Amino acid sequence: MSEPDAHLLIVDDDERIRGLLQKFLIRNGFLVSAARDAAHARRILAGLDFDMIVLDVMMPGEDGVSLTRAIRDTSQTPILLLTAKSETEDRIAGLEAGADDYLAKPFEPKELLLRINAILRRMPDTHAEETAPKLLTLGPIRYDIERGEMWRGEDLVRLTATESQLMRIFSASPGEAISRAQLVEELGRDRGQSQERAVDVQITRLRRKLEADPKQPRYLQTVRGAGYMLAPD
């Protein structure tokens, strides 16, 4: 069952695939718009906000990785990339550009539905009831555990859906190492080395928002042989 009334944007140059995905997702309770290429998607995004973008990597003209990078300059809307099964580098490049997850073609529509719902569930609930904040301090960064919000001074630090989920996982066990395999499981991903590598990429991105020097992390530390650990002040 989909998140209620979530509005998705499908971007794929293959008209047949685009139409099939649009019909399938509408049947499963989503509002769905579609774009035939990156330029078309840019025009749609200039006038509409979406809950999630499903984006093909290999398109004529501007590719999906480049579009992902451009979207991330102004928006944290979740992005799921559709990649060719053999193109591992495309997947890593997409994650580094800011994508939340990827799905290799060919895929079962049901798997796409599961991935979409998993990513949407990871988004912070902006309508949660007001509660007394529980804060973690990480140098100039404050992380509100209840609201899933990160602040630098008076500025809200924008987190992607996956970054938000990682912060929730780490903040539940500050000072404790969490293995890559456990992070993969808690993120709802399939087990395997490729997903653990994907987690490493997400950690690198999160460190850029947390650390003064991401290459020598103070707060999101690597624990040799054990995984990663959040070490607040």
The 8 nearest C-alpha neighbors of each residue, nearest first, counted from 0:
[[1, 27, 2, 28, 116, 3, 112, 113],
 [2, 0, 28, 116, 3, 27, 29, 5],
 [1, 3, 5, 4, 116, 0, 119, 29],
 [4, 2, 5, 1, 28, 29, 0, 6],
 [3, 5, 29, 30, 6, 2, 28, 1],
 [4, 6, 29, 3, 2, 50, 30, 7],
 [7, 5, 30, 50, 49, 31, 29, 4],
 [8, 6, 31, 51, 52, 49, 50, 30],
 [7, 9, 52, 32, 33, 31, 53, 10],
 [8, 10, 33, 53, 52, 54, 34, 32],
 [11, 9, 34, 54, 33, 35, 55, 36],
 [12, 10, 55, 35, 13, 17, 36, 9],
 [11, 13, 35, 36, 58, 14, 10, 17],
 [14, 12, 16, 11, 15, 17, 35, 18],
 [13, 15, 17, 16, 18, 12, 35, 11],
 [14, 16, 18, 17, 13, 19, 20, 12],
 [17, 15, 19, 18, 13, 14, 20, 11],
 [18, 16, 14, 20, 15, 19, 11, 13],
 [17, 19, 21, 15, 16, 20, 14, 22],
 [18, 20, 16, 22, 21, 17, 23, 15],
 [21, 19, 23, 17, 18, 22, 24, 16],
 [20, 22, 18, 24, 19, 23, 31, 25],
 [23, 21, 25, 19, 20, 24, 18, 26],
 [24, 22, 20, 26, 25, 21, 19, 27],
 [23, 25, 27, 26, 21, 22, 29, 20],
 [24, 26, 29, 22, 27, 28, 23, 30],
 [27, 25, 23, 24, 28, 22, 29, 21],
 [28, 26, 24, 25, 29, 1, 23, 0],
 [27, 29, 25, 26, 1, 24, 4, 30],
 [30, 28, 25, 5, 4, 24, 31, 27],
 [29, 31, 6, 25, 5, 4, 7, 28],
 [32, 30, 7, 6, 8, 29, 21, 25],
 [31, 33, 8, 7, 9, 30, 34, 21],
 [32, 34, 9, 8, 10, 31, 35, 17],
 [33, 35, 10, 40, 39, 36, 9, 11],
 [34, 36, 12, 11, 10, 39, 33, 14],
 [37, 35, 39, 12, 38, 34, 11, 10],
 [36, 38, 40, 39, 61, 41, 66, 62],
 [39, 37, 41, 40, 36, 42, 61, 35],
 [38, 40, 42, 36, 37, 41, 34, 35],
 [41, 39, 37, 43, 34, 38, 42, 44],
 [42, 40, 44, 38, 43, 39, 45, 37],
 [41, 43, 45, 39, 40, 44, 38, 46],
 [42, 44, 40, 45, 41, 46, 47, 39],
 [45, 43, 41, 47, 46, 42, 40, 48],
 [46, 44, 42, 43, 47, 41, 48, 40],
 [45, 47, 44, 43, 42, 48, 41, 49],
 [48, 46, 44, 45, 43, 49, 42, 8],
 [49, 47, 44, 50, 46, 45, 6, 76],
 [50, 48, 6, 51, 7, 47, 8, 76],
 [49, 51, 6, 5, 7, 76, 77, 48],
 [52, 50, 77, 7, 49, 76, 78, 8],
 [51, 53, 8, 78, 7, 54, 9, 79],
 [54, 52, 79, 9, 78, 80, 8, 10],
 [53, 55, 10, 80, 81, 52, 9, 79],
 [54, 56, 81, 11, 63, 80, 57, 10],
 [55, 57, 63, 62, 82, 81, 64, 58],
 [58, 56, 62, 55, 63, 59, 82, 83],
 [57, 59, 62, 12, 56, 60, 36, 61],
 [60, 58, 61, 62, 57, 36, 12, 37],
 [59, 61, 62, 58, 37, 36, 38, 57],
 [60, 62, 37, 59, 65, 58, 63, 66],
 [63, 61, 58, 65, 56, 64, 57, 60],
 [62, 64, 56, 66, 65, 55, 67, 54],
 [65, 63, 67, 93, 66, 62, 56, 68],
 [64, 66, 68, 67, 63, 62, 69, 61],
 [65, 67, 63, 69, 68, 64, 70, 62],
 [68, 66, 64, 70, 65, 69, 63, 96],
 [67, 69, 96, 65, 71, 66, 70, 64],
 [68, 70, 66, 72, 71, 67, 65, 73],
 [71, 69, 67, 72, 68, 74, 73, 66],
 [70, 72, 74, 68, 73, 69, 75, 67],
 [71, 73, 69, 70, 74, 68, 75, 67],
 [74, 72, 71, 70, 75, 69, 76, 68],
 [75, 73, 71, 76, 70, 72, 157, 77],
 [74, 76, 159, 71, 77, 158, 157, 73],
 [75, 77, 74, 51, 50, 78, 49, 159],
 [78, 76, 51, 99, 160, 75, 52, 159],
 [77, 79, 52, 98, 99, 51, 53, 80],
 [80, 78, 53, 100, 101, 99, 54, 98],
 [79, 81, 101, 54, 55, 53, 82, 102],
 [80, 82, 55, 102, 101, 103, 54, 56],
 [83, 81, 103, 56, 104, 102, 80, 84],
 [82, 84, 104, 86, 103, 85, 81, 105],
 [85, 83, 103, 104, 86, 82, 105, 87],
 [84, 86, 83, 87, 103, 82, 88, 89],
 [85, 87, 89, 83, 88, 84, 90, 82],
 [88, 86, 90, 89, 85, 91, 84, 83],
 [87, 89, 91, 90, 86, 92, 93, 85],
 [90, 88, 92, 86, 87, 91, 93, 82],
 [89, 91, 93, 87, 88, 92, 94, 101],
 [90, 92, 94, 88, 93, 89, 95, 87],
 [93, 91, 89, 95, 90, 94, 88, 96],
 [94, 92, 96, 90, 64, 91, 95, 98],
 [93, 95, 98, 91, 97, 96, 92, 90],
 [94, 96, 92, 97, 93, 91, 200, 204],
 [97, 95, 68, 93, 94, 92, 67, 98],
 [96, 98, 94, 95, 71, 68, 67, 93],
 [99, 97, 94, 78, 93, 100, 79, 96],
 [100, 98, 78, 161, 79, 77, 97, 94],
 [101, 99, 79, 98, 80, 78, 94, 102],
 [102, 100, 80, 79, 81, 90, 103, 82],
 [101, 103, 81, 82, 80, 104, 100, 79],
 [104, 102, 84, 82, 83, 81, 105, 106],
 [105, 103, 106, 83, 84, 82, 81, 102],
 [104, 106, 103, 107, 84, 83, 102, 82],
 [107, 105, 104, 108, 103, 110, 111, 102],
 [106, 108, 110, 109, 111, 105, 104, 112],
 [109, 107, 111, 110, 112, 106, 23, 20],
 [108, 110, 112, 107, 111, 113, 106, 114],
 [111, 109, 113, 107, 112, 108, 114, 106],
 [110, 112, 108, 114, 109, 113, 115, 107],
 [111, 113, 109, 115, 110, 114, 116, 108],
 [114, 112, 110, 116, 111, 115, 117, 109],
 [115, 113, 117, 111, 112, 116, 110, 118],
 [116, 114, 112, 118, 117, 113, 111, 119],
 [115, 117, 119, 113, 118, 114, 1, 120],
 [118, 116, 114, 120, 115, 119, 113, 121],
 [117, 119, 121, 115, 120, 116, 114, 160],
 [118, 120, 116, 121, 122, 117, 115, 2],
 [121, 119, 117, 118, 122, 116, 2, 123],
 [122, 120, 118, 119, 160, 164, 123, 117],
 [121, 123, 160, 119, 120, 124, 118, 163],
 [124, 122, 125, 147, 121, 163, 146, 160],
 [125, 123, 126, 127, 122, 146, 147, 121],
 [124, 126, 127, 123, 146, 122, 128, 147],
 [127, 125, 124, 128, 129, 123, 146, 122],
 [128, 126, 124, 125, 129, 146, 130, 123],
 [129, 127, 130, 126, 125, 146, 124, 145],
 [128, 130, 127, 131, 132, 146, 126, 145],
 [131, 129, 132, 128, 145, 146, 127, 133],
 [130, 132, 133, 129, 145, 134, 143, 146],
 [133, 131, 130, 143, 134, 145, 144, 146],
 [134, 132, 144, 143, 145, 131, 135, 142],
 [133, 135, 143, 142, 144, 132, 141, 136],
 [134, 136, 142, 141, 231, 137, 143, 133],
 [137, 135, 141, 232, 231, 140, 138, 134],
 [136, 138, 140, 231, 232, 139, 141, 218],
 [137, 139, 140, 136, 232, 141, 231, 218],
 [140, 138, 151, 137, 141, 152, 136, 150],
 [139, 141, 151, 137, 138, 150, 136, 142],
 [142, 140, 136, 150, 149, 135, 137, 134],
 [141, 143, 149, 135, 134, 148, 144, 150],
 [144, 142, 134, 148, 147, 146, 133, 145],
 [145, 143, 147, 133, 146, 134, 142, 170],
 [146, 144, 143, 147, 132, 133, 130, 148],
 [147, 145, 148, 143, 144, 123, 124, 127],
 [146, 148, 144, 143, 145, 123, 163, 149],
 [149, 147, 143, 146, 142, 150, 144, 155],
 [150, 148, 142, 156, 141, 155, 143, 147],
 [151, 149, 155, 141, 156, 154, 140, 152],
 [152, 150, 140, 154, 139, 153, 155, 141],
 [151, 153, 154, 150, 139, 140, 141, 155],
 [154, 152, 151, 150, 155, 156, 141, 140],
 [155, 153, 151, 152, 150, 156, 149, 157],
 [154, 156, 150, 149, 157, 151, 153, 148],
 [157, 155, 149, 150, 154, 158, 151, 208],
 [156, 158, 155, 75, 159, 149, 74, 148],
 [159, 157, 162, 163, 156, 160, 75, 149],
 [158, 160, 162, 75, 161, 163, 77, 157],
 [161, 159, 122, 163, 121, 162, 77, 164],
 [160, 162, 164, 163, 159, 99, 165, 121],
 [161, 163, 165, 159, 164, 160, 158, 205],
 [164, 162, 160, 166, 161, 165, 158, 159],
 [163, 165, 167, 161, 166, 162, 121, 168],
 [166, 164, 162, 168, 167, 163, 169, 161],
 [167, 165, 169, 163, 164, 168, 170, 162],
 [166, 168, 164, 170, 165, 169, 171, 163],
 [169, 167, 165, 166, 171, 170, 164, 172],
 [168, 170, 166, 171, 172, 167, 229, 173],
 [171, 169, 167, 173, 172, 168, 166, 144],
 [170, 172, 169, 168, 167, 173, 144, 166],
 [173, 171, 170, 169, 175, 174, 168, 229],
 [174, 172, 170, 229, 175, 169, 230, 171],
 [173, 175, 230, 229, 228, 172, 176, 231],
 [176, 174, 173, 228, 172, 177, 229, 169],
 [175, 177, 228, 227, 226, 225, 178, 222],
 [178, 176, 226, 227, 228, 175, 181, 179],
 [179, 177, 226, 181, 180, 225, 182, 227],
 [178, 180, 182, 181, 226, 195, 183, 177],
 [179, 181, 183, 178, 182, 184, 195, 190],
 [182, 180, 184, 178, 183, 179, 185, 177],
 [181, 183, 179, 185, 184, 180, 186, 178],
 [184, 182, 180, 186, 188, 181, 185, 179],
 [183, 185, 181, 187, 182, 186, 188, 180],
 [186, 184, 182, 187, 183, 181, 188, 168],
 [187, 185, 183, 184, 188, 182, 164, 161],
 [186, 188, 184, 185, 183, 189, 117, 114],
 [189, 187, 183, 186, 184, 190, 194, 185],
 [190, 188, 191, 187, 194, 183, 184, 186],
 [191, 189, 188, 194, 183, 184, 180, 192],
 [190, 192, 194, 193, 195, 189, 180, 183],
 [191, 193, 195, 194, 196, 190, 197, 180],
 [192, 194, 196, 195, 191, 197, 190, 87],
 [195, 193, 197, 196, 192, 191, 198, 190],
 [196, 194, 192, 198, 197, 193, 179, 183],
 [195, 197, 199, 193, 194, 198, 192, 200],
 [196, 198, 194, 200, 195, 199, 193, 201],
 [197, 199, 195, 201, 200, 196, 202, 194],
 [200, 198, 196, 202, 197, 201, 203, 195],
 [199, 201, 203, 197, 198, 202, 95, 204],
 [202, 200, 198, 204, 203, 199, 205, 197],
 [203, 201, 205, 199, 204, 200, 206, 198],
 [204, 202, 200, 206, 201, 205, 199, 207],
 [203, 205, 201, 207, 202, 206, 200, 95],
 [206, 204, 202, 207, 208, 203, 201, 162],
 [207, 205, 209, 203, 208, 213, 210, 204],
 [208, 206, 204, 205, 213, 209, 210, 203],
 [207, 209, 206, 205, 210, 204, 156, 211],
 [210, 208, 206, 207, 205, 140, 211, 218],
 [209, 211, 213, 212, 206, 207, 216, 208],
 [210, 212, 213, 209, 216, 207, 217, 208],
 [211, 213, 210, 214, 215, 216, 207, 217],
 [214, 212, 210, 216, 206, 215, 207, 211],
 [215, 213, 212, 216, 206, 210, 203, 207],
 [216, 214, 213, 212, 217, 210, 211, 220],
 [217, 215, 213, 220, 218, 219, 214, 210],
 [216, 218, 219, 220, 215, 210, 230, 212],
 [217, 219, 230, 229, 220, 216, 231, 137],
 [220, 218, 229, 228, 216, 217, 230, 206],
 [219, 221, 228, 227, 216, 218, 217, 222],
 [220, 222, 227, 226, 223, 228, 219, 225],
 [223, 221, 226, 225, 227, 224, 220, 176],
 [224, 222, 225, 221, 226, 227, 220, 176],
 [223, 225, 226, 222, 178, 221, 227, 176],
 [224, 226, 222, 223, 178, 176, 177, 227],
 [227, 225, 178, 177, 222, 179, 176, 221],
 [226, 228, 221, 176, 177, 222, 220, 178],
 [229, 227, 176, 220, 175, 219, 174, 177],
 [228, 230, 219, 173, 218, 174, 169, 231],
 [229, 231, 218, 174, 173, 228, 219, 232],
 [232, 230, 137, 136, 218, 229, 135, 173],
 [231, 137, 136, 230, 138, 135, 218, 217]]
